[in-house]
Structure formats: C-alpha cells, structure tokens
C-alpha cells in the first residue's frame, strides 16, 4: 500500500519593518451522514474490515477527522490497530504537550512528540470548539488528568488555551500542575498563580473574559524572576507577574487544579491546550493566536527581516506511523511574492545544499538539523547548509525499518535574508510537507 498525507504552510514575512508566520491549513466538509474535519490534523488511515464494511486508506490534503453516522464512527489521528496508518503534524519547536480536545469518552490525545495522553474524569461534554471540537466542563466534578509526567518539568514554560465561559464569579483553572504552573481565570480575569508567594496575579486591566465568547489566554513563565512572567490575552501582552514553583512532581490537569484534592473546576469550554518547554516570544504568541483564530492549529513567527541580518524559525515535523518505511517531501507554489515584487530562493538545492554566508546569502532557504529516527543525510551539515524550496514535491528525508507508534521527529529550520533594495512589503508563499508510505 502507498498512502500520502500533506501539511500545507503559508509563509509570510515583512521586509525591514516586521515579521510573519506560517500555519498548517485544513478545512471541514460535512453532510447529513459524515464529517471530514482536517483541522484536527493531517492524517491518512490504513485498511480495516469487518463482516459489514471495509475501509481502505486514502490520501490527500484533507483526510478523515472526526465523523459519525447511525452505523459508524471514525476518529482522527494515528490508530495503532489500523494497518499502514500515518499521521503528519507540524508544530513550533519546544512543544511538549498539545491537546486539541476533539475527543469525547475516556481519553484525550496528545499531538506532540511526547504522546502524553490524558484521562477524562466525569464525562465533560464535547461541544463545538475554536478549532474542531472542545470539552465543556460543569465547574464541579469534570476535568482531564495528565498525571505526574516528567515531560512537564522545568523552570520555563509557555502555556496556551482557548476558553469560553459566562462565569465571572470564581477562580477557575484551565491548565495547571500542582505546586508548579497554573493558568486560568480569576473572577473573569486571565491569571497565573505564584506557588511560592501564594498569590494570584491577574490581568486586572483587561476586560473580563466571562462574556461567553472564545478567548486565547497564554502565559510565558520564568521561575524566580521579578515580573519575568507574562500574561497574554488574544495574542496581546496584558500583565507581567512573578512566578516561582515549589515542586516539580505535581499532577497536571486541564479544567481543574490538584493540590490536596482536585479543585478550582472550570465552568465552560476549553480547547487547543499547548505546553512548551521554552519561552515563546511575544511575536510567536501573536502568530499562534492569529493562526488559531483563523481556524488552524499552529503558527510560527519567521522573524524580523532586516537586509543583511538573517531571520530564522524552527519547527518540527512529527510523524506517527506503524509502517516500516516512509518518506517526507517538500515543495512550494512560488517564491515569496507581493504583486510584482518577489524574494528569490537561495542558490542551494536539495541535491546540494549550500552553506549560509551571513550578509552574503540572500533569499529563503531551509535546512534539516536533527531527528530521533534515521540519521540526517550528511549533506545538510547538521543544519549549516541550506536549500531552496523546490517547485515540485522533492524528497528530503527517508525513514526505513523503524515501525511502531513512537513518533519520529524531524527538526527543520527556515532562514531568510534580503537585499537592501528589496521593497519593504509583506511577502507570502505556500509550502507543503508531504509524508508518503513506501513499500
């Protein structure tokens, strides 16, 4: 069997005076009997059968997401029981947990490379989310338990979640780790909690968020630094706070906080929870908000492009598959353009990547700099040599002999510089990453 799955990116940059982002694009299609929801992720399923049906793996831009009829239910993502299934997900670097919360039942699934799935408690309902579906919590008994995993330890984090509530009269946890990090609402205000100082820090100057509308709340946390942690609402910085954890081994939860017992239950819906092990810059937070507000799950800031000073952005292609062999290819639809203006590609090619000479190399290029599976081809020079994005799908990476459900992660980096004569405009192009199951 040969199956294909694609993730598409819009890359944007603003020469001289700004920056940009690129996102994974998808769409939703529905009828009275099915839903194809590619915003969940880009996924291709394999073959499965019973006495009454047979499903054969398909491929393309929009593959099966969550769908149901009176006689079947299809779930999104990699399914270890399916023969020859492949999932491709592309996210900013440093992501340690990503919970789209599209599931209902007993479990939520982690789309990051760590695969830290969570247990649903007391059956919160599945409702329409900011992207796909979300979980709606009753404010008294319902939450998601992620355990005490060591993947969520450290002294720096970025936390993100979309929330929707009409409750302005309580302290409610969105994503937390007991005695460590806490992001939620405090009487309608986005807030974090300083465990050492036993004090809530809320964005008191911002509008109350209990307006029954979707809002993106985020926080970048730096332990022990006075006013070194920042609260964001809808992509905009609102408040600086001091945050210091007192422990690293507490329970991680969504929709409630665990101290001696579970408490501070959330009333309302939560969607698209993300946890990073690094501090996202303000422009990265804004890019994430803009991407998700537009219906896609990730956005990556490409940096400020000043002629002579290159800008870079890193991201990970995360693959889960049970097949022994697959390949990744990449292509673009055009050079970076704005009307009649264009930023050309660099001179290096996938067949022969070229070293980047700061101040001399001009244009857009990419490189591979790491993986946890098949070794990166030496031509990439451990991320020091760059290639132009080709106009047609061209293989950049081949994985062989490592089947199983453990994700493979390919680390990629974009780099861009322009000539001093480049017109100061917004430039965009489309880039597609394609994963193909091979015999």
C-alpha positions in Angstrom: 0.0 0.0 0.0 1.1 3.5 -0.7 -0.5 6.4 1.1 0.1 10.1 1.2 -0.6 12.8 3.7 0.2 16.5 3.4 0.6 19.5 5.7 0.5 22.9 4.0 2.1 26.2 5.2 1.6 29.8 4.4 5.0 31.6 5.0 4.8 35.4 5.4 7.4 38.0 6.1 7.6 41.8 6.3 10.9 43.1 4.9 12.8 45.7 7.1 10.0 46.6 9.5 8.3 43.4 10.6 7.9 39.7 10.6 5.4 36.9 9.8 4.1 33.5 10.4 3.1 30.3 8.6 0.4 27.9 9.5 -0.9 24.5 8.8 -4.1 24.8 6.6 -7.0 22.5 6.6 -10.8 22.6 6.1 -14.0 21.0 7.2 -16.6 19.3 4.9 -19.9 17.7 6.1 -23.2 16.2 5.1 -26.0 14.7 7.0 -24.1 11.4 7.4 -20.4 12.3 7.7 -17.9 14.9 8.7 -14.4 15.2 7.3 -12.5 17.5 9.6 -8.9 18.1 8.5 -8.4 20.8 11.1 -7.9 18.0 13.6 -4.6 17.1 11.8 -3.5 15.8 8.5 -4.0 12.0 8.7 -4.2 9.1 6.4 -5.7 5.8 7.6 -4.9 2.3 6.5 -7.2 -0.6 5.7 -9.6 -2.3 8.2 -12.6 -4.6 7.7 -15.4 -6.4 9.3 -18.3 -8.5 8.1 -20.2 -5.4 7.1 -17.6 -2.8 5.9 -14.1 -2.3 4.7 -12.1 0.9 5.0 -9.2 1.4 2.7 -6.5 4.0 3.3 -6.7 7.2 1.3 -4.5 10.2 0.9 -4.6 13.9 0.1 -4.9 17.3 1.6 -8.0 16.7 3.8 -8.2 13.3 5.3 -10.6 11.7 7.8 -11.1 13.6 11.0 -14.0 13.1 13.5 -17.1 11.8 11.9 -20.1 9.6 12.7 -23.4 8.3 11.3 -26.0 5.9 12.6 -23.8 3.0 11.7 -20.2 4.0 12.2 -17.8 6.4 13.9 -14.4 7.5 12.6 -11.8 9.0 14.9 -8.9 11.3 13.9 -5.2 10.5 14.1 -2.9 7.6 14.2 -4.6 4.4 15.2 -2.2 1.6 16.1 -4.8 -1.1 15.2 -5.0 0.1 11.6 -2.7 -1.4 9.1 -0.4 1.2 7.4 -1.6 4.4 9.0 0.4 7.6 9.0 -0.1 10.9 10.8 1.9 14.0 10.0 1.7 17.0 12.3 3.9 20.2 12.1 4.4 22.4 15.1 6.7 25.1 16.5 9.8 23.7 18.3 9.7 23.1 22.0 6.1 21.7 22.1 5.9 19.1 25.0 2.1 18.7 25.0 -0.7 19.6 22.6 -4.3 18.7 23.4 -6.9 19.6 20.7 -9.6 18.2 23.0 -11.6 16.9 20.0 -12.4 13.6 21.7 -15.3 12.6 24.0 -15.3 9.5 26.1 -12.5 8.4 28.4 -9.3 9.8 26.9 -7.8 12.8 25.3 -4.8 12.5 22.9 -1.5 14.4 22.8 -0.4 15.6 19.3 3.1 16.4 20.4 6.0 14.0 20.1 5.7 13.0 23.8 2.3 11.3 23.4 1.2 12.1 27.0 -2.4 11.2 26.7 -4.9 12.2 29.4 -7.7 10.5 31.3 -11.2 12.2 31.2 -13.0 12.4 34.5 -16.7 12.6 35.0 -17.6 12.9 31.3 -17.4 16.5 30.2 -19.4 17.0 27.1 -18.0 17.5 23.6 -19.1 20.8 22.0 -18.1 22.9 19.0 -14.7 24.4 19.7 -12.5 27.1 18.4 -10.9 24.5 16.1 -12.9 21.3 15.6 -14.4 20.2 19.0 -13.8 21.2 22.6 -14.6 19.9 26.0 -17.2 21.6 28.1 -16.8 21.3 31.9 -19.5 21.6 34.6 -17.5 23.5 37.2 -17.8 20.9 39.9 -16.6 17.4 39.0 -15.2 17.3 35.5 -11.6 17.6 34.4 -8.8 15.9 32.4 -5.9 14.2 34.3 -2.5 14.1 32.6 -0.6 12.5 35.6 2.8 13.5 37.0 4.9 13.0 33.9 8.5 14.3 33.9 8.0 15.9 30.5 6.3 18.8 32.2 9.1 19.9 34.5 11.5 22.8 34.4 11.8 26.5 35.2 10.5 28.0 32.0 7.2 27.2 30.2 4.7 28.7 27.7 1.1 27.7 28.4 -1.8 28.3 26.0 -5.5 27.6 25.9 -8.7 28.8 24.3 -11.5 29.3 26.8 -15.2 30.1 26.6 -17.3 30.8 29.7 -20.0 33.1 31.1 -18.7 32.7 34.7 -17.1 35.9 36.1 -17.5 34.9 39.8 -14.9 32.2 40.5 -11.3 31.1 40.3 -11.1 28.5 37.5 -8.1 26.5 36.3 -7.6 26.0 32.6 -4.2 24.1 32.5 -2.2 23.5 35.7 0.4 21.5 37.5 0.1 21.3 41.3 2.7 23.4 43.1 4.2 24.3 39.7 2.3 26.1 37.0 -1.3 27.5 36.8 -3.1 29.3 34.0 -6.8 30.1 34.2 -9.3 32.8 35.2 -9.6 34.6 38.4 -13.1 36.2 38.6 -13.1 36.8 34.8 -9.5 37.9 34.5 -6.8 35.8 32.9 -4.3 34.8 35.7 -1.4 32.8 36.8 -0.5 31.6 40.3 2.8 32.1 42.1 3.1 29.0 44.3 6.0 30.3 46.4 4.3 33.6 47.1 0.8 32.0 47.4 -0.5 34.8 45.3 -2.7 35.1 42.2 -1.5 37.5 39.5 -4.3 38.5 37.2 -4.6 40.8 34.2 -6.8 43.2 36.1 -6.7 46.0 33.5 -8.0 43.7 30.7 -11.7 43.2 30.0 -13.5 40.4 31.9 -13.5 37.2 29.8 -16.7 35.7 31.1 -18.6 37.0 28.1 -19.4 33.6 26.6 -17.0 34.2 23.7 -13.8 32.4 22.7 -10.6 33.9 24.1 -7.0 32.8 23.7 -5.1 33.0 27.0 -1.4 32.4 27.3 1.5 32.8 29.7 5.3 32.7 29.5 6.7 31.6 32.9 10.3 32.2 34.1 10.9 31.0 37.6 12.0 33.4 40.3 12.4 36.5 38.1 10.6 39.5 39.4 7.9 40.5 36.9 9.6 38.0 34.5 6.4 36.1 33.6 3.8 37.5 31.1 0.1 37.0 30.6 -1.4 37.4 27.1 -5.0 37.7 26.0 -5.9 37.2 22.4 -2.3 37.5 21.3 -1.6 40.8 23.2 0.6 41.2 26.3 -1.5 42.3 29.3 0.4 41.8 32.6 3.8 41.0 34.0 3.9 38.8 37.1 6.4 36.9 39.4 6.1 33.1 39.3 8.1 30.6 41.3 7.2 26.9 41.6 7.7 24.9 44.8 7.7 21.4 43.3 8.1 19.6 40.0 6.1 16.4 40.6 2.5 17.6 40.9 -0.5 16.4 39.0 -1.1 18.0 35.6 -4.7 18.8 34.8 -7.0 20.5 32.3 -10.1 22.1 33.7 -9.1 21.7 37.4 -6.1 22.1 39.7 -4.7 19.4 42.0 -3.4 20.4 45.4 -4.5 18.2 48.3 -7.5 17.4 46.1 -8.9 18.5 42.7 -10.4 22.0 43.0 -10.9 25.3 41.1 -13.0 23.5 38.5 -13.6 25.3 35.2 -17.2 26.2 34.1 -17.3 26.4 30.3 -15.4 25.1 27.3 -11.6 24.6 26.8 -9.9 24.0 23.5 -6.4 23.7 22.0 -4.2 23.4 25.1 -0.5 23.7 24.5 2.5 23.4 26.8 6.0 24.4 25.7 9.3 23.9 27.5 10.6 27.2 26.3 9.5 30.9 26.3 7.7 31.9 23.2 8.5 35.5 22.1 5.6 38.0 22.0 5.5 37.7 18.2 5.3 33.9 18.4 2.3 34.2 20.8 0.7 36.6 18.4 1.3 34.2 15.5 -0.2 31.3 17.4 -3.3 33.4 18.2 -3.7 34.6 14.6 -3.3 31.1 13.2 -5.8 29.5 15.6 -8.2 32.4 15.4 -8.3 31.7 11.7 -9.1 28.0 12.2 -5.6 26.4 12.1 -3.7 24.8 14.9 -0.3 26.3 14.7 1.5 29.5 13.7 5.3 30.1 13.6 6.9 33.5 13.6 9.5 33.9 10.9 11.4 36.8 12.5 12.1 40.3 11.6 13.8 40.6 8.2 16.4 43.4 8.1 18.5 43.3 5.0 21.9 41.9 5.9 20.7 40.2 9.1 19.1 36.9 8.5 15.9 35.7 10.3 15.2 32.1 11.3 12.4 30.0 12.6 12.4 26.4 13.7 9.6 23.8 13.6 9.2 20.0 13.9 7.6 17.6 11.5 6.1 14.9 13.8 5.2 11.6 12.3 3.3 8.6 13.9 3.1 5.5 11.8 3.1 1.7 12.0 4.7 1.2 8.7 8.4 0.4 8.4 9.2 2.8 5.7 8.1 6.3 4.7 9.5 9.5 3.1 8.9 13.2 3.6 9.0 15.6 0.6 8.7 19.4 0.4 7.7 21.9 -2.2 6.4 25.5 -2.6 4.0 27.1 -5.0 6.1 30.2 -5.7 8.9 32.4 -4.4 7.9 34.9 -1.7 5.9 37.4 -3.6 3.8 40.6 -3.2 2.2 41.6 -6.5 5.1 42.1 -9.0 7.7 42.0 -6.2 9.5 38.8 -5.4 12.1 37.5 -2.9 14.1 34.8 -4.8 15.2 31.5 -3.4 18.7 30.9 -2.3 21.1 29.1 -4.7 21.4 25.8 -2.7 19.3 22.8 -3.8 18.0 19.7 -2.0 20.5 17.7 -4.0 23.3 20.0 -3.0 22.6 22.3 0.0 24.9 25.3 0.4 26.5 26.9 3.4 24.9 30.1 4.6 27.2 33.1 4.5 25.7 35.8 6.7 25.3 39.1 4.9 26.0 37.5 1.5 23.4 34.7 1.1 20.1 36.2 0.1 16.7 34.7 -0.2 14.6 32.0 1.5 16.0 28.5 2.3 15.6 25.6 4.7 17.7 23.0 6.4 17.4 19.8 8.5 19.2 19.7 11.8 18.0 16.8 13.8 15.9 13.7 14.1 15.2 10.9 16.6 15.0 8.3 13.8 17.0 7.7 10.7 20.2 9.9 10.7 20.1 13.1 8.8 22.0 13.0 5.5 25.4 14.5 5.8 24.8 16.9 3.0 22.8 19.1 5.4 26.0 19.6 7.5 24.0 19.3 10.8 21.9 22.3 9.9 24.6 24.6 8.5 23.8 24.1 4.8 20.5 25.3 3.2 18.4 24.5 0.2 15.8 26.4 -1.8 12.2 25.2 -1.6 11.6 23.4 -5.0 8.5 24.0 -7.1 7.6 20.3 -7.2 7.5 17.8 -4.4 11.1 16.6 -3.7 12.1 14.1 -1.1 14.1 15.5 1.8 14.0 12.6 4.3 13.6 8.8 4.1 12.9 6.7 7.2 13.3 2.9 7.0 13.0 0.0 9.4 11.5 1.7 12.4 7.9 0.8 12.5 5.7 1.4 15.6 3.6 4.1 17.3 6.5 6.1 18.8 6.6 9.4 16.9 9.5 10.3 14.7 10.5 14.0 14.9 12.3 15.8 12.1 13.8 19.2 13.1 13.7 21.8 10.3 14.8 25.5 10.2 13.9 28.3 7.8 16.3 31.1 7.1 15.7 34.3 5.2 17.7 37.4 4.2 17.1 40.1 1.5 19.0 42.6 -0.5 18.9 46.3 0.7 17.0 47.1 -2.5 14.1 44.8 -1.6 10.8 46.6 -1.4 9.5 46.8 2.2 6.3 44.8 1.8 4.5 41.8 3.2 5.6 38.7 1.2 3.9 35.3 1.2 4.2 31.8 -0.4 2.8 28.4 0.2 4.9 25.4 1.3 3.7 21.8 1.6 5.3 18.9 3.5 4.2 15.5 2.2 4.5 12.2 4.0 4.3 9.0 1.9 4.2 5.4 3.0 6.7 3.4 0.8 6.9 -0.3 0.2 
